[in-house]
Amino acid sequence: MPRIHPIEPDDADSRVKSVYEGAQKLTGSVSNLTKTLAHSPYVLRHLLPFLVVLQRAGGGTVLDNRYKELAILKTSMINDCYG
């Protein structure tokens, strides 16, 4: 169970809904991270494009996808996220 409950699209105010629409266009979905960051719409509005560039191939990043995957795996190991 999350410590900070995500804001679902149905429960979001108009500022957050507009960011969710942008997230949907950029990534094809509204992630749980986006829903959690929605508690601070200003931060979310400015952080979302940065996250998309880091995470998506062809988004303008120069980091190779295999290094992104290694960072994800290492972070999961550090946080004991074994599935």
C-alpha positions in Angstrom: 0.0 0.0 0.0 1.5 3.4 -0.9 2.3 5.9 1.8 1.1 8.8 -0.4 -2.1 7.9 -2.2 -2.2 8.7 -5.9 -4.8 11.1 -7.2 -6.9 9.3 -9.7 -8.1 11.1 -12.8 -11.8 11.2 -11.6 -10.7 12.8 -8.3 -8.3 15.4 -9.8 -9.0 19.1 -10.0 -8.8 21.0 -13.3 -5.1 21.9 -13.0 -4.2 18.2 -12.5 -6.5 17.0 -15.2 -4.8 19.2 -17.7 -1.4 17.7 -16.7 -2.9 14.2 -16.9 -4.1 14.9 -20.5 -0.5 16.0 -21.4 0.9 12.9 -19.8 -1.5 10.8 -21.7 -0.4 12.4 -25.0 3.3 12.1 -24.1 3.4 8.6 -22.8 0.1 7.0 -23.7 -0.9 6.6 -20.0 -0.9 8.2 -16.7 1.6 6.5 -14.5 1.3 5.9 -10.7 4.3 8.3 -10.3 2.4 11.0 -12.2 -0.7 10.4 -10.0 1.4 10.6 -6.8 3.3 13.8 -7.9 -0.1 15.3 -8.7 -0.3 16.4 -5.0 2.0 19.2 -6.2 0.7 20.2 -9.6 3.4 22.8 -10.2 6.2 20.3 -9.6 4.4 17.7 -11.8 3.9 20.1 -14.6 7.6 20.9 -14.8 9.0 17.4 -13.9 6.9 15.4 -16.3 8.6 16.5 -19.5 12.0 15.8 -17.9 11.0 12.3 -16.9 9.7 11.6 -20.4 13.0 12.6 -21.9 14.9 10.4 -19.5 12.6 7.3 -19.9 11.5 7.2 -23.5 13.7 6.3 -26.4 13.9 9.1 -29.0 12.7 11.6 -26.5 15.9 13.6 -26.8 18.0 11.6 -24.4 21.5 10.6 -25.2 21.5 7.8 -22.7 21.5 4.3 -24.2 18.4 2.2 -23.3 20.6 -0.6 -21.9 22.0 1.8 -19.3 18.5 3.0 -18.4 17.5 -0.6 -17.8 20.6 -1.2 -15.7 19.7 1.8 -13.6 16.2 0.5 -13.1 17.4 -2.9 -12.1 20.0 -1.5 -9.7 17.4 0.8 -8.1 15.0 -2.2 -7.7 17.8 -4.2 -6.0 18.7 -1.4 -3.6 15.0 -1.0 -2.7 14.4 -4.8 -2.3 11.8 -4.8 -5.1 12.1 -8.4 -6.0 9.2 -9.9 -7.8 
